[in-house]
Amino acid sequence: MTSAEKGNLFSVFTDVERLEDEKNRMSNTFTDMIKNEIDATDEQEVYNNLRNMIYKYKDDGLALTVMEEMSEALTNGAKLSEILLIAADEIQLDTPVNTLDLDQFNKYE
């Protein structure tokens, strides 16, 4: 069994990297899959999973830095800590985002 088959992230990446082409099929497919996985996951579960990871690695500066960098890569620059602080502000302050019933609003789109 190769290291890629065992799930070593770097080995898997270097193996699939060869599928990149001028049509960006690998990057487009991968990004669509990530978005679909996040969309298919319950919001509370996403938050709980991230919270558990933060608590698990709270004393590991490198791991926390990697989480921040991963967030920046997925969001085009927003750190996880920044998103958490903005979410806290949204909860504590009346803004159009947190006062609208988004489910109700989406019915009118």
N, C-alpha and C positions, 0 to 999 in steps of 0.2 A: 504494500500500500504506500503510495507516494505521500509526501507531506501535504500536497494540495488536497488529496483525498481525505486526509486526517483533519483538515479544516484549518491548517496554519494560514492565517489571513494573508501574509505576505506572499506565500507560495500560490495561494488561490489567485491573488491579484495579478501576479506576474504571469500566471497561466492564462487568465482571461484577457489580459492586456493585449495580447496578440490579435484579439478580435476587433480592436479599434480600427476604424477606417475613416475615409474622408466623408462618409455619410453620417458619422457619429452614431451609428446604430448601437454600439455598446453603451455609450454614455446616455443616450436617450432611453434605451430599454432599462438600464439600471436605475436611472432617476425616476422613471415612471413606476418601477416596482417599489422603490423606497416610498414614494408618495402614496401608492396604493396600500402598502403595509401600514403606514401611519394612519391613513384615513379609515382603514378597517379595524383599527384598534380603538377601544373605548377611551375617551379622554381621561377618565380617572385612572385607568390602567397605565396610560402613558406617563401621567404625572407620578403615580406610585412607583413605577419602574425607575424613573429618573431619580426620584427622592431616595429610593433604596440604594441606587448606585452611588449617589453623593454621600450618603451615610457610610456605605461600605468602604469608600476610598477617601474619607474625610482627612485622614492623616497622610495620604500619599499625594504630595504636591504634583508629581508628574502625571498621575492618573487624572487629577482634576484639570490640569492643563490640557490633557488630551481630550477630555470631555468638552472643554471650552472650544478647542480648535475644531472638533468634530461638529459642534453646533455652528461655528462660523462657516465651515465648509458647506453645511446643508442649507444655511439660510443666507448665504452671500454676505456674511459679515457680522451677524448678531451673535454675541456670546450668550451662553445659557444663563449666566448671572444677570446679564442685561435684560433678557426676556423675563426672568423671574421678577426682577425689580419693576419692570413695566407692568407685569400682570398684577403685582401687589398694588401699584398705583391705581390701576383700573378698578380694583376691588374697593379701594378705600376712598376714591374720588368719584363723584358723579360725572360721567362722561356719556356721550351718545352710545359708545360701544357697550357699556355695562348696564345702561338703563333700557335698552331695546331688548325685546324678546326676539332673538335672532330667528328662532324657529317660525314665529309668527311673521316676521319681516320677510323671510325667504319664500313664504307662500305667495307674496305679491310680485316676486321677480318673474 
